[in-house]
Amino acid sequence: MDVLSVVEWVGEARAAAIFGLITGIVFGVAAQRSSFCLRAATVEFARGQLGPRVSVWLLTFSTAVVWVQGAQMLGLMRAEEARMMAVTGSWSGAVIGGLVFGVGMVLARGCSGRLLVLAATGNLRAVISGLIFAVVAQMSLHGWMAPLRNWLAGLWITPGGRNVNLLEATGVPAGSGLALGLALALVALWFSHRNRIGARTLIFASGVGFAVAVGWVLTFGLAQVSFDPVQVESATFTGPSANTLMFFLVSDPVLEFDIGLVPGVFIGAFLAAALAGELRFQGFQDADNMKRAMTGAALMGFGGMLAGGCAIGAGVTGGSIFAGTAWLALFCMWVGAIVTDFVIDQPGLRAAA
């Protein structure tokens, strides 16, 4: 795709939204067909299994690293220009926000990206939870919860006004990021073979990682030809969900990558589910289930904004460029989710058995 031609044709703002739409559609199709979900992987792991959900998540994460690091070696993007790298990172935000997000996604039975995909298939629980997630994320970004978020994030920050690139900080040779991604992909394929996961699921799981690379490459290309500064970014759902919500509520909306991304994921997931005959309305099981999901969505909204990204934004997108706070946030999301499943869900399962 010739980025300059697109910009000359539709303008910079519309081009950014179109690129977000493309990234979102690829992500939505791949995530719906592979059932990619960090929450499902963490719960499976918490229950002593390395089954299909862990395999799909690991393949997605590893292929995202491979695609993105490969693109960087080819000169299609530069990690140091990514928004996540160009601003001060928060270690305290990654720890606290990651833990809170991990708790929330287990309670909500899905991370923010998974809720958006499920909403597109007719899951009303995901629709309500997703709206609450977006509202709380906006409150944490610019509303009355913003002072608390800023205070927690400021407790421990990265030095020098930038995030930490783990590859540079550790002094490993060039190409180490790609090598690590390939090694993790081989491990994921071994787990997938052991769990008898079909080739189609594996292709779509790697497609989620590919969508992350698509976003990075397109926004980097746009930044190189745009007159005004453009943020180099990719798939994430905390900030974009809040921004998309406000886009439809304010009188002077601004087009940007985020505004295309969220609708793109919805469209892609809807089309994938429709072609597979998987569209169906689903609701809450009971009042307790509804309260649990709403609480989890609220925790994810605040935790994701504090952590600097959600299970996708920090866990895959930030991880693919080796942003230090993203890797720490991802680890804490795993910890928060595993502990929550062990404390809240597993006792009920043992009692039922």
Secondary structure as GFF3:
##gff-version 3
##sequence-region A 1 353
A	DSSP	alpha_helix	3	10	.	.	.	ID=ss1
A	DSSP	alpha_helix	12	34	.	.	.	ID=ss2
A	DSSP	alpha_helix	38	46	.	.	.	ID=ss3
A	DSSP	alpha_helix	52	73	.	.	.	ID=ss4
A	DSSP	three_ten_helix	79	81	.	.	.	ID=ss5
A	DSSP	alpha_helix	83	86	.	.	.	ID=ss6
A	DSSP	alpha_helix	91	108	.	.	.	ID=ss7
A	DSSP	alpha_helix	112	120	.	.	.	ID=ss8
A	DSSP	alpha_helix	124	141	.	.	.	ID=ss9
A	DSSP	alpha_helix	146	153	.	.	.	ID=ss10
A	DSSP	three_ten_helix	159	161	.	.	.	ID=ss11
A	DSSP	alpha_helix	166	170	.	.	.	ID=ss12
A	DSSP	alpha_helix	176	194	.	.	.	ID=ss13
A	DSSP	alpha_helix	199	225	.	.	.	ID=ss14
A	DSSP	alpha_helix	238	247	.	.	.	ID=ss15
A	DSSP	alpha_helix	257	275	.	.	.	ID=ss16
A	DSSP	alpha_helix	287	307	.	.	.	ID=ss17
A	DSSP	pi_helix	313	318	.	.	.	ID=ss18
A	DSSP	alpha_helix	319	320	.	.	.	ID=ss19
A	DSSP	alpha_helix	324	340	.	.	.	ID=ss20
A	DSSP	pi_helix	341	345	.	.	.	ID=ss21
A	DSSP	alpha_helix	346	352	.	.	.	ID=ss22
###
